[in-house]
Amino acid sequence: MPRSRSAMRAPHLPEDILLQVFAGLEVPDLIRSGSVCTSWRAAYGTLLRLGRHKQQQTPCLLYTSKSSGERAAGLYSLADKHAYELPLPLPDDPPIRSRHLIGAAHGWLVTADERPELRLLNPVTGDQIALPPVTTMEQLTPIRGDDGAVREYRYRSRNLDWVDDDDGEDDDRTWTWIIGPRKMRNSFFRKAFLSSDPATGNFIVVLIQGPASQLSYARGGDDRWTLVPSSHYWNFEDCIFKDEELVYAVTKSGRVLAFDFSGASVKYSVVMEKVARDYITPWKMYVVEAPCGDLLLVLKDKHFHDLDFRSRKFRVEAEDVSEPGLYALEDDEDFSDPELDPLPARSFSYVFQVYRVDLAAQEFVEVKSLGKDVLFLGHNQSLCLSSQEHPQLKANHVYFTDDCEHMASRHKRRSRKMGVYDLGDDSTKVIVSPRVWSNWPAPLWITLNQRRMNSALPNAFAWV
């Protein structure tokens, strides 16, 4: 028997009671609650204006899928184990499914489209912020055709070697790469990091970019990118904002540098010279701040099932062409359906090791257990959260997505290695089954943020 209209009405509760209840909700539940009735939506708006909504959200997995179309993103919530669809019309901009996702922090994505241009995007509110044009990056020169359109880019850099030996010796070698637009989108932009919520207008974006993995940055409102001064150091792997103006960055060899953005010019210092491990370089490295304030270095290695060893350093291969010091980085094949997995891949699994960076003793101290803490690693800004504040999460586990650069540029259709890794017994479990995401753009973790750049409320209908 159908319920009567009166039985379907939301209960009438005083606004102060609603505010107390809403303040503890995760974003999906909060937005759906705000769509129940007029009084609940009014309370929801009041909560956002007062800034009393839950600030530390449980991360969600953001992805795209063929079934959702070109202009929608999917979210899998770890808090309620439910998948949601977010329509992102963006009528005058490239669809989300055609963008490379190179970063996520404070509820915002950093995306690169095939032109290639960089944007910040809040998937909940739909707000976007254009970042400075890539043509303003130092060492990068556009190559235009007869019609004036950019056909390729020339990237020229001095004193570079694929090996991060940091010997302090100057040399005058100049390396040049010719890069096509899709290659720019897929592999020139390695990873991006945000200092704070861009909705405030006061933020810094740090970008690992180029074949040599150097650092560039832009502040909110800047019209160009600035190369971070770091002398002979390059091959950066990961960064973390310790606060809004201090960045720690780790190179492929495990050296840790600190960059101070508080002044008119950026200053840097090497805070850890000793490499994390001798002889073997892990597949990926991440730097992350623990809830207690400790700086952690996380190593990710590949364990191949047919051989009992962990892989050594991954190098980007380039084709040597006629001019000495000139490399051509070819464009990737444009796969029409990145959901298929047509090529067999060698069987492997990821393994993780965690070290505490002891700056005083200049040592990397191995951490056998994270205790109640949890790691989130991938293209997102690395996160370490407490399972006591997020009881839906598994303590002493690593939630990871696949951020392999080679997969982004050459093997879009191969399956992504993603899962939940137990640091206690080295086992890995799936995030969700069956798989709901496409292989490209690669899924990543994001903590949702409802703050808008204007007073409008987020669209509740995407969450119902």
Secondary structure, DSSP 8 states (H G I E B T S, - for coil): ----TTTTS-----HHHHHHHHTT--HHHHHHHTTS-HHHHHHHHHHHHHT-S-SS---EEEE--GGG-TTEEEEEETTTTEEEEEE---TTS--GGGSEEEEEETTEEEEE-SS--EEEE-TTT--EEE---GGGSTTEEEEE-TTS-EEEEEEEEES--SS----------EEEEEE-HHHIIIIIEEEEEESS-GGGS--EEEEEETTTTEEEEEETT-SS-EE---TT---EEEEEEEETTEEEEEETT--EEEEE-SSSS-EEEEEE-S-SSSS---SEEEEEE-TTS-EEEEEEEEEETTSSSB--------EE-SSTTEEEE------S-TT---S----EEEEEEEEEEETTTTEEEEES--TTEEEEESSS--EEEETTT-TTS-TTEEEE----HHHHHT-TTS----EEEETTT--EE-SSSS--S-SSS--EEE------SSS----GGGG-
